[in-house]
Amino acid sequence: MGGFERMRAATAAAALAAGAVLLALLGPGSGAADPAPAQAARTAQGQPNVVVIMSDDQTVDEMRFMPATERLIGGAGATFTDSVVNWPLCCPARATFLTGQYAHNHRVRGNAPPQGGFEQLNIDRTLPVWLQRAGYWTGYVGKFLNGYESSDVGVPPGWSDWHGSKLTYWYYGYKLLEAGRTVTYGSADEDPDDPRDPGSYSTDVFTDKAVDAIAARAPSEQPFFLSVNYLAPHEGAPNGGRCGGAAKPAPRHAGLLDEEPLPLPPSFNEEDVADKPRQIRKLEPMTPEQIEHTTTVYRCRAESLLAIDEGVERIVEQLRDTGELRNTIVVYTSDNGFFHGEHRLSGGKNRVYEEAVRVPLLMRGPGIPRGTEVGDQVVNADLAPTIVDAAGAKAGLPPDGVSLLPFAGHPDRLHGREVLIEQDTPELDNGNPRGTEYQAVRTNRYKFVRYWDDQVELYDLRRDPYELDNLRRDPDYGAVKRALSERLERIGDCAGKSCRTKPAMKLKLSDPVRRDGVRCHKPGDLTARVKRPGEDPSDSLVRASFRVDGSPSGTVRSAPFARKLNSRLLRERRKPLIEVDAELLDGRILTLHERVRACR
């Protein structure tokens, strides 16, 4: 079974469970038993509460240290298994979350001025402003964009309650702006291995404030939006001790994972980097000392996540205790990933590889089926449109992303997506040398990268998920490379709708017959075909996989991409669902679907 079919099989069961559940999206049938009057009023208006919990620099692999989060959010809702970010760096990624736009549109192009940082964000046109206009109370806790600390801005527009960081990268001795004044928590002189005031540990304090905000707002006729932003597992001061130069775990967790092995995927300390761009080729193999340090950093990061996992559990329990959980969308994600030795990169992010661009994304709430796995790729530009959609709000900017609510409702369907990954700061930024600037297009199967100096990378992620073999010169992928280059030209400067264009394909079924005054399809004669209105080379079909009510009914790999469907499957139901996954040369996959009436 190939990767394409495996992805399909993995989501088939979830698809059957999902059914038509989105018809109940945010409505009175959300499942809450005897909701309080305030809840019932809000539910009728279709306005759920929204809580977004964001970690800093967390990888997908590191979710294994967060069992409560996986159970309470992913297990009770949807896990998006192929979630990426547009720019794997703090400020651009967080600006994308707040606007629903790619970095080349919101213009936060790095962490520091003049191209990046807080001063580049148009704070008057962000998600909390739109939600306030839709009637929401909005609250913020924790880390904000770099540069906010030194700005003269107090509470940014759109926030009803604000606990934003004014000294960020400290686990003790950090500062929050609260009620118009800057409050210091703990001491910058703390010994992280033996703090005098463990109660000031930032993750725990941020959780306390989130729980207090929910307790103060619930139950209420006014829906609320709460954004909780932890520092972990990012490195932070005070330094010294076992986790110097790394994340600081809570005192109760320090040392718990001191025997945890460093993951060693095939890309770890990559042996042959001759096909990589010169920025990677110039890296020497990691030394034993570097590997030992990376292992320590990994363990400290993992331990720091244990407190976030406890925090997520407390937040969810508070929502349950106040009767608000069933009417609250809860999202867990990270701003970007991180390297632990993959491709010889012993740390950092802000590169195009999967370890940096893939992030956790879990979501639960009304209208989101339990235990769903969504296999289609999604991007952090989708989060704001999703929340706006759920809230019935109106965005003040044209979104580059899409709402993910239909993705959760039909996890077996693919949407023909291509997403843009970019890093185009023209000057030194956050310690990264010139030469890392790139634009990349990522589809369901491929990643194509073009650097500022025209170096190119091409990876077949289905066959090479660790990005070991750059196919830029492989003649078997020449047509794929040309198609992806064309797609990158189109999406590289996209805006709004042009970032969300689906492939032009349609599902064509053989003509029905009339029987007993009803138009229906004879099970033995029903043929499905993929129709392409245009002849764009980048839209060339390479495969069509057919299904009837979720069961495979054959795959076609050449024109005319038509298939006579399994008559036995068609006879099993009166109105079977016909679906076709149409895969293009560039790796985009679009699910075409239509429900038909079978003749009896």
C-alpha positions as CSV (number, residue, x, y, z in Angstrom):
1,M,0.0,0.0,0.0
2,G,1.5,3.4,-1.1
3,G,1.7,6.5,1.0
4,F,-1.3,8.0,-0.8
5,E,-3.5,5.0,0.0
6,R,-2.2,4.8,3.6
7,M,-3.2,8.4,4.3
8,R,-6.6,7.5,2.9
9,A,-7.0,4.4,5.0
10,A,-5.9,6.2,8.1
11,T,-8.8,8.7,7.8
12,A,-11.5,6.4,6.5
13,A,-12.8,5.4,10.0
14,A,-12.8,9.0,11.1
15,A,-14.7,10.0,8.0
16,L,-17.5,7.5,8.8
17,A,-17.7,8.9,12.3
18,A,-17.9,12.5,11.1
19,G,-20.9,12.0,8.8
20,A,-22.9,15.2,8.5
21,V,-21.8,16.5,11.9
22,L,-21.0,20.0,10.6
23,L,-24.8,20.5,10.2
24,A,-24.8,20.9,13.9
25,L,-21.9,23.3,13.9
26,L,-22.2,25.6,16.9
27,G,-25.9,25.1,17.1
28,P,-28.3,23.9,19.8
29,G,-27.5,20.3,19.1
30,S,-23.8,20.7,20.1
31,G,-24.2,18.0,22.7
32,A,-24.4,20.1,25.9
33,A,-26.9,18.6,28.3
34,D,-29.3,21.2,29.7
35,P,-27.1,24.2,29.0
36,A,-27.4,27.3,31.2
37,P,-29.5,30.1,29.7
38,A,-26.5,32.1,28.9
39,Q,-25.0,29.2,27.0
40,A,-28.2,28.5,25.2
41,A,-28.5,32.1,24.0
42,R,-24.9,32.1,22.7
43,T,-25.3,28.7,21.1
44,A,-28.4,29.9,19.3
45,Q,-26.4,32.8,18.0
46,G,-23.6,30.5,16.8
47,Q,-20.9,32.1,18.9
48,P,-18.7,29.7,20.9
49,N,-16.0,30.7,23.2
50,V,-12.5,30.3,21.7
51,V,-9.3,29.4,23.7
52,V,-6.0,29.3,21.7
53,I,-3.0,27.8,23.5
54,M,0.4,28.4,21.8
55,S,3.8,27.1,22.8
56,D,7.1,28.4,21.5
57,D,9.4,26.4,19.2
58,Q,7.7,23.0,19.8
59,T,8.0,20.2,17.3
60,V,5.4,17.6,16.4
61,D,7.5,14.8,17.9
62,E,7.5,16.6,21.3
63,M,3.8,16.1,21.6
64,R,4.6,12.7,23.0
65,F,5.5,14.5,26.3
66,M,2.0,15.9,26.5
67,P,-0.5,13.0,26.9
68,A,-3.2,15.1,28.6
69,T,-3.2,17.6,25.8
70,E,-3.5,14.9,23.2
71,R,-6.3,13.2,25.1
72,L,-8.3,16.3,26.1
73,I,-8.0,18.2,22.8
74,G,-6.9,15.9,20.0
75,G,-8.7,12.8,21.4
76,A,-11.9,14.9,22.1
77,G,-11.6,16.6,18.7
78,A,-9.3,16.7,15.7
79,T,-5.6,16.3,15.2
80,F,-4.2,17.9,12.1
81,T,-1.3,15.6,11.2
82,D,0.2,17.8,8.5
83,S,0.2,21.3,9.9
84,V,2.8,23.7,8.7
85,V,3.7,27.4,9.2
86,N,4.3,29.9,6.5
87,W,7.5,31.3,8.1
88,P,9.1,29.3,10.9
89,L,10.1,32.1,13.1
90,C,8.4,33.8,16.1
91,C,7.2,37.2,14.9
92,P,6.2,36.3,11.3
93,A,4.4,33.2,12.5
94,R,2.5,35.0,15.3
95,A,1.5,37.8,12.9
96,T,0.2,35.2,10.5
97,F,-2.0,33.7,13.3
98,L,-3.3,37.2,14.2
99,T,-4.1,38.2,10.6
100,G,-4.7,35.0,8.6
101,Q,-2.2,36.3,6.0
102,Y,1.2,35.1,4.7
103,A,4.2,37.2,5.8
104,H,4.6,38.9,2.4
105,N,1.2,40.4,3.0
106,H,1.2,41.3,6.7
107,R,4.8,42.5,6.2
108,V,6.3,41.2,9.5
109,R,9.4,39.8,7.9
110,G,11.5,38.8,10.8
111,N,11.9,39.3,14.5
112,A,13.8,42.7,14.5
113,P,13.4,46.1,12.8
114,P,13.3,47.5,10.3
115,Q,11.7,44.6,8.4
116,G,10.3,42.6,11.3
117,G,9.1,42.7,14.9
118,F,6.1,44.2,16.7
119,E,6.4,47.6,15.0
120,Q,5.7,46.1,11.6
121,L,2.3,44.6,12.6
122,N,-0.7,46.7,11.9
123,I,-2.3,46.1,15.3
124,D,-5.5,47.8,14.3
125,R,-6.3,45.0,11.8
126,T,-6.0,41.8,13.8
127,L,-8.2,38.9,15.0
128,P,-9.1,40.4,18.5
129,V,-10.3,43.6,16.9
130,W,-12.6,41.6,14.6
131,L,-13.9,39.4,17.5
132,Q,-14.6,42.4,19.7
133,R,-16.7,43.9,16.9
134,A,-18.6,40.6,16.8
135,G,-19.4,40.9,20.5
136,Y,-16.5,39.0,22.2
137,W,-14.6,39.7,25.3
138,T,-11.0,39.1,24.6
139,G,-8.1,38.2,26.8
140,Y,-4.3,37.8,26.3
141,V,-1.7,36.1,28.5
142,G,2.0,35.7,27.9
143,K,4.5,36.2,25.1
144,F,3.7,38.7,22.3
145,L,5.7,39.8,19.3
146,N,9.4,40.7,19.8
147,G,9.8,44.4,20.1
148,Y,6.6,44.9,22.1
149,E,8.7,44.9,25.2
150,S,10.5,48.2,24.3
151,S,7.5,49.9,22.6
152,D,5.4,52.7,24.0
153,V,2.3,50.8,23.2
154,G,0.3,49.7,26.2
155,V,-2.6,47.4,25.5
156,P,-2.8,46.8,21.8
157,P,-6.2,47.4,20.2
158,G,-8.8,44.6,20.5
159,W,-7.9,43.3,23.9
160,S,-10.4,43.6,26.8
161,D,-7.9,42.2,29.3
162,W,-4.1,42.1,28.9
163,H,-1.3,40.3,30.6
164,G,1.3,40.7,27.8
165,S,5.1,40.2,28.4
166,K,7.3,43.2,28.8
167,L,10.4,41.1,29.6
168,T,9.9,37.9,27.7
169,Y,12.7,35.3,27.6
170,W,12.9,34.7,31.3
171,Y,11.3,31.8,33.2
172,Y,11.8,33.8,36.5
173,G,12.1,37.5,36.7
174,Y,9.9,38.2,33.7
175,K,7.6,41.2,33.5
176,L,3.9,41.5,32.4
177,L,1.9,44.6,31.6
178,E,-1.2,44.4,33.7
179,A,-3.9,46.9,34.6
180,G,-1.7,49.7,33.2
181,R,1.5,48.8,35.2
182,T,4.5,46.5,34.7
183,V,4.6,43.7,37.2
184,T,7.7,41.6,37.8
185,Y,7.3,38.0,38.7
186,G,10.2,36.3,40.6
187,S,13.8,37.4,40.3
188,A,16.2,37.5,37.4
189,D,18.8,36.2,39.9
190,E,17.0,33.0,40.6
191,D,18.9,29.7,40.4
192,P,16.8,27.7,38.0
193,D,17.8,24.5,39.7
194,D,16.8,25.8,43.1
195,P,14.5,28.8,42.8
196,R,13.6,30.8,45.9
197,D,10.1,31.4,44.5
198,P,9.0,28.3,42.4
199,G,5.5,29.8,42.4
200,S,6.7,32.5,40.0
201,Y,7.6,30.0,37.3
202,S,6.2,31.5,34.1
203,T,4.2,28.5,32.7
204,D,2.4,28.1,36.0
205,V,1.6,31.8,36.4
206,F,0.3,32.0,32.8
207,T,-1.9,29.0,33.5
208,D,-3.2,30.6,36.7
209,K,-4.1,33.8,34.8
210,A,-5.9,31.8,32.0
211,V,-7.9,29.8,34.6
212,D,-8.8,33.0,36.5
213,A,-10.0,34.6,33.3
214,I,-12.3,31.7,32.4
215,A,-13.6,31.6,36.0
216,A,-14.4,35.4,35.8
217,R,-16.1,35.2,32.4
218,A,-18.1,32.0,32.7
219,P,-20.9,31.6,32.6
220,S,-21.8,34.8,30.7
221,E,-24.0,35.8,27.8
222,Q,-20.9,37.4,26.2
223,P,-18.6,34.9,24.4
224,F,-14.9,35.1,25.2
225,F,-11.7,34.7,23.2
226,L,-8.6,33.8,25.3
227,S,-5.1,33.6,23.8
228,V,-2.5,31.9,26.1
229,N,1.1,32.1,25.0
230,Y,3.7,30.1,26.8
231,L,7.5,30.6,26.6
232,A,8.3,26.9,26.8
233,P,10.0,25.0,25.2
234,H,12.0,28.0,24.0
235,E,15.3,28.7,25.7
236,G,15.1,31.3,28.5
237,A,17.0,32.8,31.4
238,P,18.1,32.7,34.2
239,N,21.0,30.6,32.8
240,G,23.3,28.3,34.6
241,G,22.9,24.9,36.0
242,R,21.9,21.8,34.1
243,C,19.6,23.6,31.6
244,G,21.8,26.6,31.0
245,G,21.1,27.9,27.5
246,A,17.9,25.8,27.2
247,A,14.3,25.8,28.4
248,K,13.8,25.7,32.1
249,P,11.5,23.0,33.5
250,A,9.3,23.6,36.5
251,P,11.1,22.6,39.7
252,R,8.8,19.6,40.2
253,H,9.8,18.3,36.7
254,A,13.5,19.0,36.7
255,G,15.4,15.8,36.0
256,L,12.4,13.6,35.3
257,L,13.5,13.0,31.7
258,D,17.3,13.0,32.3
259,E,17.5,9.5,30.7
260,E,15.4,10.4,27.6
261,P,17.3,9.5,24.5
262,L,17.7,12.1,21.7
263,P,15.7,11.0,18.7
264,L,18.0,9.9,15.8
265,P,15.9,10.1,12.6
266,P,17.6,9.3,9.3
267,S,18.2,13.1,8.8
268,F,20.1,13.4,12.1
269,N,23.7,14.6,11.6
270,E,23.1,13.9,7.9
271,E,26.0,12.0,6.5
272,D,25.9,13.2,2.9
273,V,24.9,16.8,2.3
274,A,26.5,17.2,-1.1
275,D,23.0,17.8,-2.7
276,K,22.0,20.4,-0.2
277,P,22.4,24.2,-0.6
278,R,25.7,25.7,0.3
279,Q,24.4,26.9,3.6
280,I,24.1,23.3,4.7
281,R,27.1,22.0,2.8
282,K,29.4,24.2,4.8
283,L,28.2,22.7,8.1
284,E,30.6,20.1,9.5
285,P,29.2,16.9,11.0
286,M,28.2,17.3,14.6
287,T,30.9,16.4,17.2
288,P,30.2,14.1,20.2
289,E,30.3,17.3,22.4
290,Q,27.7,19.0,20.2
291,I,25.5,15.9,20.2
292,E,25.8,15.7,24.0
293,H,24.7,19.4,24.3
294,T,21.8,18.9,21.9
295,T,20.7,15.9,24.0
296,T,20.7,18.0,27.1
297,V,18.7,20.8,25.4
298,Y,16.2,18.2,24.2
299,R,15.6,16.8,27.6
300,C,15.2,20.3,29.2
301,R,12.8,21.2,26.5
302,A,10.8,18.0,27.0
303,E,10.7,18.6,30.8
304,S,9.5,22.2,30.2
305,L,6.5,20.9,28.2
306,L,5.3,18.8,31.2
307,A,4.1,22.0,32.9
308,I,2.2,23.1,29.7
309,D,0.5,19.7,29.6
310,E,-0.6,20.3,33.2
311,G,-1.7,23.8,32.3
312,V,-3.8,22.6,29.4
313,E,-5.5,20.1,31.7
314,R,-6.3,22.8,34.2
315,I,-7.7,25.1,31.5
316,V,-9.9,22.4,30.1
317,E,-11.1,21.4,33.6
318,Q,-11.9,25.0,34.4
319,L,-14.0,25.2,31.2
320,R,-15.8,22.0,32.2
321,D,-16.4,23.1,35.8
322,T,-18.0,26.3,34.6
323,G,-20.2,24.5,32.1
324,E,-18.5,26.1,29.1
325,L,-16.4,23.3,27.7
326,R,-19.0,22.0,25.2
327,N,-19.5,25.5,23.8
328,T,-15.8,26.3,23.5
329,I,-13.3,25.8,20.7
330,V,-10.0,24.9,22.2
331,V,-6.9,25.0,19.9
332,Y,-3.4,23.9,20.8
333,T,-0.4,24.7,18.5
334,S,3.1,26.2,18.3
335,D,4.5,29.1,16.4
336,N,7.2,27.0,14.7
337,G,9.3,23.9,15.1
338,F,12.9,23.4,16.0
339,F,16.0,21.4,15.0
340,H,17.7,18.8,17.2
341,G,20.6,17.8,14.9
342,E,18.6,17.1,11.7
343,H,20.6,18.0,8.6
344,R,23.5,18.9,10.9
345,L,21.5,21.8,12.4
346,S,22.0,21.5,16.2
347,G,19.4,24.1,17.0
348,G,17.3,26.9,15.8
349,K,14.5,27.1,13.2
350,N,13.9,29.6,10.3
351,R,14.8,27.0,7.7
352,V,12.6,25.3,5.1
353,Y,12.9,21.7,6.4
354,E,10.1,19.8,8.0
355,E,11.5,19.9,11.5
356,A,11.1,23.7,11.5
357,V,7.9,24.2,9.5
358,R,5.7,21.4,10.9
359,V,3.9,22.1,14.1
360,P,1.3,20.5,16.4
361,L,-2.3,21.4,15.8
362,L,-5.1,20.0,17.8
363,M,-8.7,21.4,18.0
364,R,-11.8,20.5,19.9
365,G,-15.2,22.1,20.2
366,P,-18.8,22.2,18.9
367,G,-19.0,20.7,15.4
368,I,-15.6,19.0,15.5
369,P,-16.0,15.2,15.7
370,R,-14.2,13.3,18.4
371,G,-11.0,11.4,17.6
372,T,-10.7,12.8,14.1
373,E,-7.4,12.8,12.2
374,V,-7.2,15.3,9.4
375,G,-4.5,14.2,6.9
376,D,-4.7,17.2,4.4
377,Q,-2.0,19.8,4.8
378,V,-3.0,23.0,6.7
379,V,-1.1,26.2,7.4
380,N,-1.1,28.7,10.3
381,A,-2.8,31.2,8.0
382,D,-5.9,29.1,8.5
383,L,-6.3,29.7,12.2
384,A,-7.7,33.2,12.0
385,P,-10.2,32.3,9.2
386,T,-11.3,29.3,11.3
387,I,-12.0,31.4,14.4
388,V,-13.7,34.1,12.4
389,D,-15.9,31.5,10.7
390,A,-16.9,29.9,14.1
391,A,-17.6,33.3,15.7
392,G,-19.6,34.7,12.9
393,A,-17.3,37.6,12.8
394,K,-16.0,39.6,9.8
395,A,-12.3,39.8,9.0
396,G,-10.8,43.2,8.4
397,L,-8.3,41.7,6.0
398,P,-8.6,39.4,3.0
399,P,-7.4,36.0,4.4
400,D,-4.8,33.9,2.7
401,G,-5.9,30.9,4.7
402,V,-9.2,29.0,4.9
403,S,-11.5,27.8,7.7
404,L,-10.6,24.4,9.0
405,L,-14.1,23.5,10.2
406,P,-15.0,21.7,7.0
407,F,-11.7,19.9,7.1
408,A,-12.6,18.5,10.5
409,G,-16.1,17.6,9.4
410,H,-14.8,15.7,6.4
411,P,-11.3,14.5,7.3
412,D,-11.2,12.1,4.4
413,R,-11.4,14.9,1.8
414,L,-8.4,16.6,0.3
415,H,-8.6,20.2,-1.0
416,G,-6.0,20.5,-3.7
417,R,-3.9,22.7,-1.5
418,E,-0.6,24.3,-2.1
419,V,0.9,26.4,0.8
420,L,3.7,28.9,0.7
421,I,6.7,28.7,3.0
422,E,8.9,31.8,2.9
423,Q,11.8,33.6,4.5
424,D,12.7,36.7,2.6
425,T,14.3,39.1,5.0
426,P,17.0,40.9,2.9
427,E,19.3,41.6,5.8
428,L,20.7,39.7,8.8
429,D,17.9,38.6,11.1
430,N,18.1,36.8,14.4
431,G,21.6,35.5,13.8
432,N,20.8,33.8,10.5
433,P,23.4,34.4,7.7
434,R,22.5,35.9,4.4
435,G,21.7,33.1,2.0
436,T,18.8,31.5,3.9
437,E,16.2,33.6,2.1
438,Y,13.9,31.4,0.2
439,Q,10.4,30.8,-1.1
440,A,8.9,27.3,-1.3
441,V,5.7,25.7,-2.4
442,R,4.5,22.6,-0.5
443,T,1.8,20.3,-1.8
444,N,0.4,17.0,-0.5
445,R,3.4,15.3,-2.0
446,Y,6.3,17.7,-2.8
447,K,8.3,20.6,-1.5
448,F,10.0,22.8,-4.0
449,V,12.4,25.5,-2.8
450,R,14.1,28.4,-4.6
451,Y,16.7,30.4,-2.7
452,W,17.6,34.1,-3.2
453,D,20.6,33.0,-5.3
454,D,18.6,30.5,-7.4
455,Q,19.7,27.4,-5.6
456,V,16.9,24.8,-5.7
457,E,15.7,22.0,-3.6
458,L,13.0,19.4,-4.5
459,Y,11.8,16.7,-2.2
460,D,9.2,13.9,-2.7
461,L,7.8,13.9,0.8
462,R,5.8,10.7,0.2
463,R,9.0,8.7,-0.6
464,D,11.5,10.8,1.4
465,P,9.8,12.4,4.4
466,Y,13.2,13.2,6.0
467,E,14.3,15.2,3.0
468,L,17.5,13.3,2.4
469,D,17.5,13.3,-1.4
470,N,17.3,16.6,-3.3
471,L,15.8,15.7,-6.7
472,R,16.6,19.0,-8.4
473,R,18.7,17.2,-11.1
474,D,16.8,13.9,-11.3
475,P,15.5,13.6,-14.9
476,D,12.6,11.5,-13.7
477,Y,11.3,14.5,-11.8
478,G,12.0,17.1,-14.5
479,A,8.3,17.6,-15.3
480,V,7.4,17.8,-11.7
481,K,10.1,20.4,-11.1
482,R,8.8,22.6,-13.9
483,A,5.2,22.2,-12.7
484,L,6.2,23.2,-9.1
485,S,8.3,26.1,-10.4
486,E,5.2,27.4,-12.1
487,R,3.1,27.0,-9.0
488,L,5.7,28.9,-6.9
489,E,5.6,31.8,-9.4
490,R,1.8,31.9,-8.9
491,I,1.7,31.7,-5.2
492,G,4.8,33.6,-4.3
493,D,3.1,36.9,-4.3
494,C,-0.5,35.7,-3.9
495,A,-3.0,37.6,-1.8
496,G,-6.4,36.5,-0.6
497,K,-8.3,34.4,-3.1
498,S,-5.3,33.8,-5.2
499,C,-3.7,31.9,-2.3
500,R,-6.7,29.6,-2.1
501,T,-7.3,28.6,-5.7
502,K,-8.3,25.0,-6.2
503,P,-7.4,22.9,-9.2
504,A,-9.9,23.2,-12.0
505,M,-11.4,19.7,-12.1
506,K,-14.8,18.2,-12.0
507,L,-16.4,14.8,-11.4
508,K,-18.4,13.6,-14.4
509,L,-20.7,10.6,-14.0
510,S,-22.4,8.6,-16.7
511,D,-25.9,9.6,-17.5
512,P,-28.7,8.3,-15.2
513,V,-31.7,6.4,-16.3
514,R,-35.4,6.9,-15.4
515,R,-37.0,4.0,-13.5
516,D,-40.4,4.2,-11.9
517,G,-40.5,7.9,-12.5
518,V,-37.1,8.4,-10.6
519,R,-33.7,9.3,-12.2
520,C,-31.1,6.8,-10.9
521,H,-27.9,5.1,-11.8
522,K,-27.7,1.4,-12.7
523,P,-25.0,-0.1,-10.4
524,G,-23.5,-2.2,-13.2
525,D,-23.2,0.7,-15.6
526,L,-22.0,3.7,-13.4
527,T,-18.8,5.2,-14.6
528,A,-17.0,8.1,-13.0
529,R,-14.5,10.3,-14.8
530,V,-12.3,13.2,-13.8
531,K,-12.8,16.2,-16.1
532,R,-10.3,18.9,-16.6
533,P,-11.8,22.1,-18.1
534,G,-8.3,23.6,-18.8
535,E,-5.1,22.2,-20.2
536,D,-2.6,24.0,-17.9
537,P,0.5,21.8,-17.8
538,S,0.8,22.2,-14.1
539,D,-2.7,20.7,-13.8
540,S,-1.7,17.5,-15.5
541,L,-3.4,14.5,-13.8
542,V,-1.2,11.6,-12.8
543,R,-3.6,9.5,-10.7
544,A,-7.3,9.1,-9.8
545,S,-8.4,6.9,-6.9
546,F,-12.1,6.1,-6.7
547,R,-14.2,5.3,-3.7
548,V,-17.8,4.3,-3.0
549,D,-18.9,5.2,0.5
550,G,-15.4,5.1,1.7
551,S,-14.5,1.8,0.1
552,P,-11.8,1.7,-2.6
553,S,-13.1,1.1,-6.1
554,G,-9.9,1.2,-8.1
555,T,-7.1,3.5,-9.2
556,V,-6.3,4.9,-12.6
557,R,-2.9,6.3,-13.6
558,S,-3.5,7.3,-17.2
559,A,-6.0,9.2,-19.4
560,P,-9.0,9.3,-19.6
561,F,-9.0,8.8,-15.8
562,A,-12.3,7.0,-15.8
563,R,-13.4,4.0,-13.8
564,K,-16.5,1.7,-13.9
565,L,-17.4,1.6,-10.2
566,N,-17.8,-1.6,-8.1
567,S,-21.4,-2.6,-8.6
568,R,-21.5,-4.5,-5.3
569,L,-20.6,-1.4,-3.4
570,L,-23.2,0.7,-5.2
571,R,-25.9,-1.8,-4.4
572,E,-25.2,-1.7,-0.7
573,R,-26.8,1.8,-0.2
574,R,-29.6,3.6,-1.9
575,K,-27.7,6.9,-2.1
576,P,-23.9,6.0,-2.2
577,L,-21.3,8.7,-2.0
578,I,-18.9,8.7,-5.0
579,E,-15.5,10.2,-4.3
580,V,-12.3,10.5,-6.4
581,D,-8.9,11.7,-5.2
582,A,-7.4,13.4,-8.2
583,E,-3.6,13.8,-7.9
584,L,-1.9,16.4,-10.1
585,L,1.7,16.2,-11.4
586,D,2.7,18.9,-8.9
587,G,1.4,16.8,-6.0
588,R,-1.8,18.6,-5.2
589,I,-4.6,16.2,-4.5
590,L,-8.3,17.2,-4.7
591,T,-11.2,15.1,-3.6
592,L,-14.2,15.3,-6.0
593,H,-17.4,14.0,-4.5
594,E,-21.1,13.5,-5.4
595,R,-23.9,11.5,-3.9
596,V,-26.0,9.6,-6.4
597,R,-29.2,7.5,-6.3
598,A,-28.7,3.8,-7.2
599,C,-31.4,2.0,-9.1
600,R,-33.1,-0.8,-7.2
